Amino acid sequence: MSAVRVGVTGSADPADAWRRYVTRGEWAGWAPHIRGVRPDGSPVRPGQRGVVLGPLGLRLGYQVLARDDRLRRWSWRVGPGPFGVRMEHGVDAHPHGCRVWVDLHLPRPVAASYAPLARAALRGLAG
């Protein structure tokens, strides 16, 4: 299965976008499909586990796999067992702000259906 990248550019400072990307308490502020995160508040770190709260009472477990502050990259696995999805996130500097992206490791048809939601969230992050 190959990754499908969804990305947007915006006017946010790359350091600020990165801080918001890795601070779980910030997610519901820029991602319309996230209602909350447990535990919330603290930055993501490798090995960390928790639950993402979505619409209609949806609750998905997650585990953070990696974080690289120098490259502004982090990854996690969301969802149960064999149905879990690996996502890799990043923030890159851009001449007029930043480019934020997510690589979705999903079958292409599923990634295509999730891409508009991911793009809307990334627009909220990129400013």
Helices and strands as residue ranges (DSSP letters): E 4-10, H 14-22, G 24-26, H 27-30, E 36-38, E 49-53, G 55-57, E 59-68, E 73-78, G 81-83, E 85-94, E 97-105, H 108-126
